[in-house]
Amino acid sequence: MPTLLKWNGFRFYFWSHEPGEPPHVHVDKAGLTAKIWLESVNVAYHDGYKPKDLKKIVEKVKEHREEFLEAWHDHFA
């Protein structure tokens, strides 16, 4: 599971065995988790994050979207 970014205690990564899924990242911190689609940069699901934290996560994904997509496509090519 490649880690793409560590920021403010958040870990952005994807699983190596999800090639059938559209590009996305998982984001974990302190036992909380979220899944963010990279094409639309929408929250697929989350478990426990407060709205203000989800907003920060989505903004960070937008900021790094291109490099996350590149890493996804490189990994699953």
PyMOL Python script that loads the backbone (N, CA, C, O; Angstrom):
from pymol import cmd

cmd.read_pdbstr("""\
ATOM      1  N   MET A   1       0.847  -1.173   0.000  1.00  0.00           N
ATOM      2  CA  MET A   1       0.000   0.000   0.000  1.00  0.00           C
ATOM      3  C   MET A   1       0.894   1.239   0.000  1.00  0.00           C
ATOM      4  O   MET A   1       1.406   1.648   1.042  1.00  0.00           O
ATOM      5  N   PRO A   2       1.069   1.814  -1.154  1.00  0.00           N
ATOM      6  CA  PRO A   2       1.956   2.983  -1.266  1.00  0.00           C
ATOM      7  C   PRO A   2       1.424   4.209  -0.515  1.00  0.00           C
ATOM      8  O   PRO A   2       0.275   4.611  -0.698  1.00  0.00           O
ATOM      9  N   THR A   3       2.260   4.781   0.314  1.00  0.00           N
ATOM     10  CA  THR A   3       1.930   6.041   0.968  1.00  0.00           C
ATOM     11  C   THR A   3       2.306   7.166   0.026  1.00  0.00           C
ATOM     12  O   THR A   3       3.435   7.229  -0.460  1.00  0.00           O
ATOM     13  N   LEU A   4       1.363   8.052  -0.230  1.00  0.00           N
ATOM     14  CA  LEU A   4       1.572   9.160  -1.152  1.00  0.00           C
ATOM     15  C   LEU A   4       1.974  10.444  -0.437  1.00  0.00           C
ATOM     16  O   LEU A   4       2.730  11.254  -0.972  1.00  0.00           O
ATOM     17  N   LEU A   5       1.457  10.621   0.782  1.00  0.00           N
ATOM     18  CA  LEU A   5       1.699  11.872   1.502  1.00  0.00           C
ATOM     19  C   LEU A   5       1.404  11.663   2.980  1.00  0.00           C
ATOM     20  O   LEU A   5       0.447  10.981   3.347  1.00  0.00           O
ATOM     21  N   LYS A   6       2.228  12.250   3.804  1.00  0.00           N
ATOM     22  CA  LYS A   6       1.946  12.369   5.241  1.00  0.00           C
ATOM     23  C   LYS A   6       1.915  13.859   5.532  1.00  0.00           C
ATOM     24  O   LYS A   6       2.854  14.589   5.217  1.00  0.00           O
ATOM     25  N   TRP A   7       0.801  14.304   6.149  1.00  0.00           N
ATOM     26  CA  TRP A   7       0.597  15.738   6.378  1.00  0.00           C
ATOM     27  C   TRP A   7      -0.268  15.930   7.621  1.00  0.00           C
ATOM     28  O   TRP A   7      -1.379  15.406   7.700  1.00  0.00           O
ATOM     29  N   ASN A   8       0.243  16.675   8.578  1.00  0.00           N
ATOM     30  CA  ASN A   8      -0.509  16.996   9.807  1.00  0.00           C
ATOM     31  C   ASN A   8      -1.124  15.760  10.473  1.00  0.00           C
ATOM     32  O   ASN A   8      -2.232  15.823  11.006  1.00  0.00           O
ATOM     33  N   GLY A   9      -0.414  14.661  10.440  1.00  0.00           N
ATOM     34  CA  GLY A   9      -0.911  13.431  11.048  1.00  0.00           C
ATOM     35  C   GLY A   9      -1.791  12.593  10.143  1.00  0.00           C
ATOM     36  O   GLY A   9      -2.135  11.466  10.498  1.00  0.00           O
ATOM     37  N   PHE A  10      -2.166  13.115   8.982  1.00  0.00           N
ATOM     38  CA  PHE A  10      -2.961  12.371   8.007  1.00  0.00           C
ATOM     39  C   PHE A  10      -2.031  11.558   7.118  1.00  0.00           C
ATOM     40  O   PHE A  10      -0.948  12.020   6.758  1.00  0.00           O
ATOM     41  N   ARG A  11      -2.444  10.369   6.771  1.00  0.00           N
ATOM     42  CA  ARG A  11      -1.699   9.538   5.831  1.00  0.00           C
ATOM     43  C   ARG A  11      -2.564   9.296   4.608  1.00  0.00           C
ATOM     44  O   ARG A  11      -3.665   8.757   4.718  1.00  0.00           O
ATOM     45  N   PHE A  12      -2.073   9.693   3.444  1.00  0.00           N
ATOM     46  CA  PHE A  12      -2.764   9.530   2.167  1.00  0.00           C
ATOM     47  C   PHE A  12      -2.114   8.348   1.444  1.00  0.00           C
ATOM     48  O   PHE A  12      -0.897   8.336   1.260  1.00  0.00           O
ATOM     49  N   TYR A  13      -2.900   7.367   1.038  1.00  0.00           N
ATOM     50  CA  TYR A  13      -2.337   6.153   0.430  1.00  0.00           C
ATOM     51  C   TYR A  13      -3.400   5.460  -0.405  1.00  0.00           C
ATOM     52  O   TYR A  13      -4.576   5.823  -0.366  1.00  0.00           O
ATOM     53  N   PHE A  14      -2.966   4.452  -1.163  1.00  0.00           N
ATOM     54  CA  PHE A  14      -3.917   3.556  -1.800  1.00  0.00           C
ATOM     55  C   PHE A  14      -3.440   2.119  -1.613  1.00  0.00           C
ATOM     56  O   PHE A  14      -2.268   1.865  -1.333  1.00  0.00           O
ATOM     57  N   TRP A  15      -4.377   1.188  -1.773  1.00  0.00           N
ATOM     58  CA  TRP A  15      -4.067  -0.237  -1.640  1.00  0.00           C
ATOM     59  C   TRP A  15      -3.534  -0.751  -2.965  1.00  0.00           C
ATOM     60  O   TRP A  15      -3.945  -0.280  -4.025  1.00  0.00           O
ATOM     61  N   SER A  16      -2.640  -1.694  -2.915  1.00  0.00           N
ATOM     62  CA  SER A  16      -2.060  -2.267  -4.132  1.00  0.00           C
ATOM     63  C   SER A  16      -3.013  -3.221  -4.857  1.00  0.00           C
ATOM     64  O   SER A  16      -2.773  -3.549  -6.018  1.00  0.00           O
ATOM     65  N   HIS A  17      -4.066  -3.666  -4.216  1.00  0.00           N
ATOM     66  CA  HIS A  17      -4.977  -4.635  -4.816  1.00  0.00           C
ATOM     67  C   HIS A  17      -6.352  -4.033  -5.093  1.00  0.00           C
ATOM     68  O   HIS A  17      -7.373  -4.647  -4.785  1.00  0.00           O
ATOM     69  N   GLU A  18      -6.379  -2.838  -5.670  1.00  0.00           N
ATOM     70  CA  GLU A  18      -7.642  -2.207  -6.042  1.00  0.00           C
ATOM     71  C   GLU A  18      -7.635  -1.754  -7.501  1.00  0.00           C
ATOM     72  O   GLU A  18      -8.139  -0.671  -7.796  1.00  0.00           O
ATOM     73  N   PRO A  19      -7.086  -2.540  -8.419  1.00  0.00           N
ATOM     74  CA  PRO A  19      -6.978  -2.073  -9.797  1.00  0.00           C
ATOM     75  C   PRO A  19      -8.313  -1.935 -10.514  1.00  0.00           C
ATOM     76  O   PRO A  19      -8.393  -1.216 -11.511  1.00  0.00           O
ATOM     77  N   GLY A  20      -9.364  -2.600 -10.040  1.00  0.00           N
ATOM     78  CA  GLY A  20     -10.670  -2.504 -10.685  1.00  0.00           C
ATOM     79  C   GLY A  20     -11.453  -1.260 -10.279  1.00  0.00           C
ATOM     80  O   GLY A  20     -12.491  -0.965 -10.870  1.00  0.00           O
ATOM     81  N   GLU A  21     -10.978  -0.545  -9.301  1.00  0.00           N
ATOM     82  CA  GLU A  21     -11.677   0.645  -8.805  1.00  0.00           C
ATOM     83  C   GLU A  21     -11.185   1.884  -9.549  1.00  0.00           C
ATOM     84  O   GLU A  21     -10.060   1.908 -10.046  1.00  0.00           O
ATOM     85  N   PRO A  22     -12.030   2.912  -9.624  1.00  0.00           N
ATOM     86  CA  PRO A  22     -11.541   4.184 -10.160  1.00  0.00           C
ATOM     87  C   PRO A  22     -10.451   4.740  -9.235  1.00  0.00           C
ATOM     88  O   PRO A  22     -10.406   4.387  -8.057  1.00  0.00           O
ATOM     89  N   PRO A  23      -9.581   5.597  -9.751  1.00  0.00           N
ATOM     90  CA  PRO A  23      -8.518   6.163  -8.918  1.00  0.00           C
ATOM     91  C   PRO A  23      -9.071   6.857  -7.670  1.00  0.00           C
ATOM     92  O   PRO A  23     -10.027   7.630  -7.737  1.00  0.00           O
ATOM     93  N   HIS A  24      -8.442   6.558  -6.538  1.00  0.00           N
ATOM     94  CA  HIS A  24      -8.863   7.147  -5.265  1.00  0.00           C
ATOM     95  C   HIS A  24      -7.725   7.048  -4.267  1.00  0.00           C
ATOM     96  O   HIS A  24      -6.748   6.333  -4.490  1.00  0.00           O
ATOM     97  N   VAL A  25      -7.859   7.764  -3.173  1.00  0.00           N
ATOM     98  CA  VAL A  25      -6.917   7.653  -2.063  1.00  0.00           C
ATOM     99  C   VAL A  25      -7.699   7.398  -0.786  1.00  0.00           C
ATOM    100  O   VAL A  25      -8.848   7.811  -0.636  1.00  0.00           O
ATOM    101  N   HIS A  26      -7.042   6.709   0.119  1.00  0.00           N
ATOM    102  CA  HIS A  26      -7.548   6.527   1.471  1.00  0.00           C
ATOM    103  C   HIS A  26      -6.776   7.513   2.348  1.00  0.00           C
ATOM    104  O   HIS A  26      -5.604   7.798   2.101  1.00  0.00           O
ATOM    105  N   VAL A  27      -7.447   8.021   3.364  1.00  0.00           N
ATOM    106  CA  VAL A  27      -6.822   8.970   4.278  1.00  0.00           C
ATOM    107  C   VAL A  27      -7.151   8.539   5.699  1.00  0.00           C
ATOM    108  O   VAL A  27      -8.315   8.451   6.088  1.00  0.00           O
ATOM    109  N   ASP A  28      -6.093   8.270   6.470  1.00  0.00           N
ATOM    110  CA  ASP A  28      -6.263   7.813   7.843  1.00  0.00           C
ATOM    111  C   ASP A  28      -5.583   8.767   8.814  1.00  0.00           C
ATOM    112  O   ASP A  28      -4.560   9.380   8.509  1.00  0.00           O
ATOM    113  N   LYS A  29      -6.182   8.871   9.985  1.00  0.00           N
ATOM    114  CA  LYS A  29      -5.570   9.609  11.091  1.00  0.00           C
ATOM    115  C   LYS A  29      -6.272   9.188  12.377  1.00  0.00           C
ATOM    116  O   LYS A  29      -7.498   9.246  12.472  1.00  0.00           O
ATOM    117  N   ALA A  30      -5.498   8.768  13.349  1.00  0.00           N
ATOM    118  CA  ALA A  30      -6.008   8.469  14.692  1.00  0.00           C
ATOM    119  C   ALA A  30      -7.215   7.538  14.671  1.00  0.00           C
ATOM    120  O   ALA A  30      -8.184   7.758  15.397  1.00  0.00           O
ATOM    121  N   GLY A  31      -7.159   6.500  13.841  1.00  0.00           N
ATOM    122  CA  GLY A  31      -8.240   5.528  13.792  1.00  0.00           C
ATOM    123  C   GLY A  31      -9.422   5.927  12.923  1.00  0.00           C
ATOM    124  O   GLY A  31     -10.378   5.160  12.802  1.00  0.00           O
ATOM    125  N   LEU A  32      -9.380   7.105  12.318  1.00  0.00           N
ATOM    126  CA  LEU A  32     -10.440   7.561  11.410  1.00  0.00           C
ATOM    127  C   LEU A  32      -9.989   7.289   9.987  1.00  0.00           C
ATOM    128  O   LEU A  32      -8.791   7.204   9.717  1.00  0.00           O
ATOM    129  N   THR A  33     -10.950   7.151   9.067  1.00  0.00           N
ATOM    130  CA  THR A  33     -10.594   6.860   7.688  1.00  0.00           C
ATOM    131  C   THR A  33     -11.568   7.525   6.719  1.00  0.00           C
ATOM    132  O   THR A  33     -12.716   7.809   7.059  1.00  0.00           O
ATOM    133  N   ALA A  34     -11.079   7.763   5.508  1.00  0.00           N
ATOM    134  CA  ALA A  34     -11.910   8.303   4.434  1.00  0.00           C
ATOM    135  C   ALA A  34     -11.369   7.778   3.116  1.00  0.00           C
ATOM    136  O   ALA A  34     -10.205   7.391   3.007  1.00  0.00           O
ATOM    137  N   LYS A  35     -12.237   7.775   2.125  1.00  0.00           N
ATOM    138  CA  LYS A  35     -11.858   7.400   0.763  1.00  0.00           C
ATOM    139  C   LYS A  35     -12.300   8.545  -0.137  1.00  0.00           C
ATOM    140  O   LYS A  35     -13.458   8.960  -0.109  1.00  0.00           O
ATOM    141  N   ILE A  36     -11.359   9.053  -0.940  1.00  0.00           N
ATOM    142  CA  ILE A  36     -11.619  10.203  -1.798  1.00  0.00           C
ATOM    143  C   ILE A  36     -11.377   9.813  -3.248  1.00  0.00           C
ATOM    144  O   ILE A  36     -10.291   9.343  -3.586  1.00  0.00           O
ATOM    145  N   TRP A  37     -12.378  10.002  -4.113  1.00  0.00           N
ATOM    146  CA  TRP A  37     -12.202   9.769  -5.541  1.00  0.00           C
ATOM    147  C   TRP A  37     -11.292  10.848  -6.107  1.00  0.00           C
ATOM    148  O   TRP A  37     -11.440  12.023  -5.770  1.00  0.00           O
ATOM    149  N   LEU A  38     -10.358  10.464  -6.958  1.00  0.00           N
ATOM    150  CA  LEU A  38      -9.406  11.432  -7.507  1.00  0.00           C
ATOM    151  C   LEU A  38      -9.929  12.150  -8.741  1.00  0.00           C
ATOM    152  O   LEU A  38      -9.532  13.289  -8.985  1.00  0.00           O
ATOM    153  N   GLU A  39     -10.794  11.539  -9.521  1.00  0.00           N
ATOM    154  CA  GLU A  39     -11.301  12.214 -10.720  1.00  0.00           C
ATOM    155  C   GLU A  39     -12.194  13.398 -10.344  1.00  0.00           C
ATOM    156  O   GLU A  39     -12.031  14.499 -10.869  1.00  0.00           O
ATOM    157  N   SER A  40     -13.121  13.164  -9.445  1.00  0.00           N
ATOM    158  CA  SER A  40     -14.072  14.217  -9.055  1.00  0.00           C
ATOM    159  C   SER A  40     -13.676  14.925  -7.767  1.00  0.00           C
ATOM    160  O   SER A  40     -14.240  15.969  -7.439  1.00  0.00           O
ATOM    161  N   VAL A  41     -12.725  14.378  -7.044  1.00  0.00           N
ATOM    162  CA  VAL A  41     -12.312  14.846  -5.714  1.00  0.00           C
ATOM    163  C   VAL A  41     -13.533  14.997  -4.803  1.00  0.00           C
ATOM    164  O   VAL A  41     -13.773  16.041  -4.197  1.00  0.00           O
ATOM    165  N   ASN A  42     -14.286  13.901  -4.741  1.00  0.00           N
ATOM    166  CA  ASN A  42     -15.434  13.799  -3.848  1.00  0.00           C
ATOM    167  C   ASN A  42     -15.172  12.709  -2.814  1.00  0.00           C
ATOM    168  O   ASN A  42     -14.414  11.770  -3.058  1.00  0.00           O
ATOM    169  N   VAL A  43     -15.802  12.848  -1.672  1.00  0.00           N
ATOM    170  CA  VAL A  43     -15.681  11.854  -0.610  1.00  0.00           C
ATOM    171  C   VAL A  43     -16.536  10.645  -0.989  1.00  0.00           C
ATOM    172  O   VAL A  43     -17.750  10.765  -1.152  1.00  0.00           O
ATOM    173  N   ALA A  44     -15.905   9.488  -1.128  1.00  0.00           N
ATOM    174  CA  ALA A  44     -16.631   8.244  -1.402  1.00  0.00           C
ATOM    175  C   ALA A  44     -17.291   7.755  -0.120  1.00  0.00           C
ATOM    176  O   ALA A  44     -18.450   7.340  -0.125  1.00  0.00           O
ATOM    177  N   TYR A  45     -16.541   7.810   0.980  1.00  0.00           N
ATOM    178  CA  TYR A  45     -17.073   7.502   2.304  1.00  0.00           C
ATOM    179  C   TYR A  45     -16.101   8.016   3.346  1.00  0.00           C
ATOM    180  O   TYR A  45     -14.953   8.335   3.039  1.00  0.00           O
ATOM    181  N   HIS A  46     -16.567   8.093   4.566  1.00  0.00           N
ATOM    182  CA  HIS A  46     -15.679   8.397   5.684  1.00  0.00           C
ATOM    183  C   HIS A  46     -16.258   7.772   6.937  1.00  0.00           C
ATOM    184  O   HIS A  46     -17.454   7.493   7.033  1.00  0.00           O
ATOM    185  N   ASP A  47     -15.375   7.565   7.886  1.00  0.00           N
ATOM    186  CA  ASP A  47     -15.785   6.973   9.152  1.00  0.00           C
ATOM    187  C   ASP A  47     -15.185   7.796  10.279  1.00  0.00           C
ATOM    188  O   ASP A  47     -14.055   7.563  10.708  1.00  0.00           O
ATOM    189  N   GLY A  48     -15.966   8.766  10.752  1.00  0.00           N
ATOM    190  CA  GLY A  48     -15.591   9.484  11.947  1.00  0.00           C
ATOM    191  C   GLY A  48     -15.034  10.886  11.799  1.00  0.00           C
ATOM    192  O   GLY A  48     -14.954  11.617  12.786  1.00  0.00           O
ATOM    193  N   TYR A  49     -14.649  11.281  10.599  1.00  0.00           N
ATOM    194  CA  TYR A  49     -14.087  12.630  10.447  1.00  0.00           C
ATOM    195  C   TYR A  49     -15.155  13.700  10.634  1.00  0.00           C
ATOM    196  O   TYR A  49     -16.302  13.530  10.222  1.00  0.00           O
ATOM    197  N   LYS A  50     -14.765  14.793  11.257  1.00  0.00           N
ATOM    198  CA  LYS A  50     -15.636  15.957  11.376  1.00  0.00           C
ATOM    199  C   LYS A  50     -15.641  16.697  10.040  1.00  0.00           C
ATOM    200  O   LYS A  50     -14.678  16.601   9.278  1.00  0.00           O
ATOM    201  N   PRO A  51     -16.716  17.435   9.746  1.00  0.00           N
ATOM    202  CA  PRO A  51     -16.792  18.164   8.476  1.00  0.00           C
ATOM    203  C   PRO A  51     -15.581  19.070   8.210  1.00  0.00           C
ATOM    204  O   PRO A  51     -15.126  19.168   7.071  1.00  0.00           O
ATOM    205  N   LYS A  52     -15.059  19.729   9.246  1.00  0.00           N
ATOM    206  CA  LYS A  52     -13.916  20.623   9.022  1.00  0.00           C
ATOM    207  C   LYS A  52     -12.676  19.830   8.616  1.00  0.00           C
ATOM    208  O   LYS A  52     -11.867  20.316   7.825  1.00  0.00           O
ATOM    209  N   ASP A  53     -12.515  18.616   9.147  1.00  0.00           N
ATOM    210  CA  ASP A  53     -11.376  17.782   8.762  1.00  0.00           C
ATOM    211  C   ASP A  53     -11.554  17.240   7.345  1.00  0.00           C
ATOM    212  O   ASP A  53     -10.589  17.169   6.585  1.00  0.00           O
ATOM    213  N   LEU A  54     -12.780  16.859   6.984  1.00  0.00           N
ATOM    214  CA  LEU A  54     -13.024  16.413   5.614  1.00  0.00           C
ATOM    215  C   LEU A  54     -12.726  17.526   4.617  1.00  0.00           C
ATOM    216  O   LEU A  54     -12.188  17.276   3.538  1.00  0.00           O
ATOM    217  N   LYS A  55     -13.075  18.748   4.981  1.00  0.00           N
ATOM    218  CA  LYS A  55     -12.790  19.884   4.101  1.00  0.00           C
ATOM    219  C   LYS A  55     -11.279  20.028   3.895  1.00  0.00           C
ATOM    220  O   LYS A  55     -10.828  20.255   2.772  1.00  0.00           O
ATOM    221  N   LYS A  56     -10.498  19.899   4.967  1.00  0.00           N
ATOM    222  CA  LYS A  56      -9.036  19.974   4.868  1.00  0.00           C
ATOM    223  C   LYS A  56      -8.493  18.850   3.991  1.00  0.00           C
ATOM    224  O   LYS A  56      -7.607  19.065   3.163  1.00  0.00           O
ATOM    225  N   ILE A  57      -9.031  17.663   4.181  1.00  0.00           N
ATOM    226  CA  ILE A  57      -8.587  16.506   3.401  1.00  0.00           C
ATOM    227  C   ILE A  57      -8.856  16.730   1.913  1.00  0.00           C
ATOM    228  O   ILE A  57      -7.973  16.527   1.081  1.00  0.00           O
ATOM    229  N   VAL A  58     -10.071  17.148   1.585  1.00  0.00           N
ATOM    230  CA  VAL A  58     -10.436  17.380   0.186  1.00  0.00           C
ATOM    231  C   VAL A  58      -9.557  18.469  -0.422  1.00  0.00           C
ATOM    232  O   VAL A  58      -9.122  18.338  -1.566  1.00  0.00           O
ATOM    233  N   GLU A  59      -9.291  19.526   0.311  1.00  0.00           N
ATOM    234  CA  GLU A  59      -8.416  20.588  -0.196  1.00  0.00           C
ATOM    235  C   GLU A  59      -7.009  20.065  -0.456  1.00  0.00           C
ATOM    236  O   GLU A  59      -6.388  20.427  -1.455  1.00  0.00           O
ATOM    237  N   LYS A  60      -6.504  19.220   0.431  1.00  0.00           N
ATOM    238  CA  LYS A  60      -5.158  18.660   0.247  1.00  0.00           C
ATOM    239  C   LYS A  60      -5.139  17.710  -0.951  1.00  0.00           C
ATOM    240  O   LYS A  60      -4.159  17.682  -1.696  1.00  0.00           O
ATOM    241  N   VAL A  61      -6.193  16.941  -1.145  1.00  0.00           N
ATOM    242  CA  VAL A  61      -6.268  16.066  -2.315  1.00  0.00           C
ATOM    243  C   VAL A  61      -6.307  16.898  -3.586  1.00  0.00           C
ATOM    244  O   VAL A  61      -5.642  16.555  -4.563  1.00  0.00           O
ATOM    245  N   LYS A  62      -7.070  17.981  -3.595  1.00  0.00           N
ATOM    246  CA  LYS A  62      -7.102  18.870  -4.766  1.00  0.00           C
ATOM    247  C   LYS A  62      -5.705  19.406  -5.069  1.00  0.00           C
ATOM    248  O   LYS A  62      -5.291  19.471  -6.227  1.00  0.00           O
ATOM    249  N   GLU A  63      -4.998  19.783  -4.034  1.00  0.00           N
ATOM    250  CA  GLU A  63      -3.652  20.339  -4.180  1.00  0.00           C
ATOM    251  C   GLU A  63      -2.681  19.322  -4.794  1.00  0.00           C
ATOM    252  O   GLU A  63      -1.794  19.699  -5.559  1.00  0.00           O
ATOM    253  N   HIS A  64      -2.845  18.042  -4.465  1.00  0.00           N
ATOM    254  CA  HIS A  64      -1.914  16.996  -4.902  1.00  0.00           C
ATOM    255  C   HIS A  64      -2.542  16.030  -5.906  1.00  0.00           C
ATOM    256  O   HIS A  64      -1.972  14.978  -6.194  1.00  0.00           O
ATOM    257  N   ARG A  65      -3.689  16.378  -6.429  1.00  0.00           N
ATOM    258  CA  ARG A  65      -4.462  15.482  -7.295  1.00  0.00           C
ATOM    259  C   ARG A  65      -3.633  14.925  -8.452  1.00  0.00           C
ATOM    260  O   ARG A  65      -3.636  13.716  -8.686  1.00  0.00           O
ATOM    261  N   GLU A  66      -2.936  15.775  -9.162  1.00  0.00           N
ATOM    262  CA  GLU A  66      -2.194  15.328 -10.338  1.00  0.00           C
ATOM    263  C   GLU A  66      -1.117  14.312  -9.975  1.00  0.00           C
ATOM    264  O   GLU A  66      -0.970  13.299 -10.658  1.00  0.00           O
ATOM    265  N   GLU A  67      -0.368  14.569  -8.917  1.00  0.00           N
ATOM    266  CA  GLU A  67       0.674  13.609  -8.526  1.00  0.00           C
ATOM    267  C   GLU A  67       0.071  12.319  -7.987  1.00  0.00           C
ATOM    268  O   GLU A  67       0.640  11.248  -8.193  1.00  0.00           O
ATOM    269  N   PHE A  68      -1.076  12.396  -7.294  1.00  0.00           N
ATOM    270  CA  PHE A  68      -1.749  11.187  -6.823  1.00  0.00           C
ATOM    271  C   PHE A  68      -2.226  10.347  -8.011  1.00  0.00           C
ATOM    272  O   PHE A  68      -2.062   9.127  -8.021  1.00  0.00           O
ATOM    273  N   LEU A  69      -2.818  11.008  -9.011  1.00  0.00           N
ATOM    274  CA  LEU A  69      -3.268  10.296 -10.206  1.00  0.00           C
ATOM    275  C   LEU A  69      -2.095   9.655 -10.940  1.00  0.00           C
ATOM    276  O   LEU A  69      -2.194   8.518 -11.402  1.00  0.00           O
ATOM    277  N   GLU A  70      -1.008  10.371 -11.046  1.00  0.00           N
ATOM    278  CA  GLU A  70       0.178   9.831 -11.708  1.00  0.00           C
ATOM    279  C   GLU A  70       0.688   8.595 -10.965  1.00  0.00           C
ATOM    280  O   GLU A  70       1.024   7.589 -11.591  1.00  0.00           O
ATOM    281  N   ALA A  71       0.746   8.668  -9.650  1.00  0.00           N
ATOM    282  CA  ALA A  71       1.198   7.522  -8.854  1.00  0.00           C
ATOM    283  C   ALA A  71       0.249   6.342  -9.031  1.00  0.00           C
ATOM    284  O   ALA A  71       0.696   5.200  -9.142  1.00  0.00           O
ATOM    285  N   TRP A  72      -1.050   6.606  -9.058  1.00  0.00           N
ATOM    286  CA  TRP A  72      -2.044   5.542  -9.245  1.00  0.00           C
ATOM    287  C   TRP A  72      -1.816   4.853 -10.588  1.00  0.00           C
ATOM    288  O   TRP A  72      -1.715   3.628 -10.656  1.00  0.00           O
ATOM    289  N   HIS A  73      -1.735   5.650 -11.656  1.00  0.00           N
ATOM    290  CA  HIS A  73      -1.600   5.080 -12.986  1.00  0.00           C
ATOM    291  C   HIS A  73      -0.252   4.373 -13.176  1.00  0.00           C
ATOM    292  O   HIS A  73      -0.184   3.343 -13.846  1.00  0.00           O
ATOM    293  N   ASP A  74       0.792   4.908 -12.602  1.00  0.00           N
ATOM    294  CA  ASP A  74       2.095   4.242 -12.647  1.00  0.00           C
ATOM    295  C   ASP A  74       2.055   2.894 -11.934  1.00  0.00           C
ATOM    296  O   ASP A  74       2.623   1.910 -12.407  1.00  0.00           O
ATOM    297  N   HIS A  75       1.383   2.867 -10.803  1.00  0.00           N
ATOM    298  CA  HIS A  75       1.326   1.643 -10.005  1.00  0.00           C
ATOM    299  C   HIS A  75       0.526   0.537 -10.700  1.00  0.00           C
ATOM    300  O   HIS A  75       0.911  -0.632 -10.667  1.00  0.00           O
ATOM    301  N   PHE A  76      -0.582   0.915 -11.323  1.00  0.00           N
ATOM    302  CA  PHE A  76      -1.466  -0.084 -11.907  1.00  0.00           C
ATOM    303  C   PHE A  76      -1.256  -0.287 -13.410  1.00  0.00           C
ATOM    304  O   PHE A  76      -2.015  -1.019 -14.045  1.00  0.00           O
ATOM    305  N   ALA A  77      -0.244   0.350 -13.978  1.00  0.00           N
ATOM    306  CA  ALA A  77       0.042   0.191 -15.419  1.00  0.00           C
ATOM    307  C   ALA A  77       0.587  -1.186 -15.735  1.00  0.00           C
ATOM    308  O   ALA A  77       0.878  -1.484 -16.893  1.00  0.00           O
TER     309      ALA A  77
END
""", "prot")
cmd.dss("prot")
cmd.show_as("cartoon", "prot")
cmd.util.cbc("prot")
cmd.orient("prot")
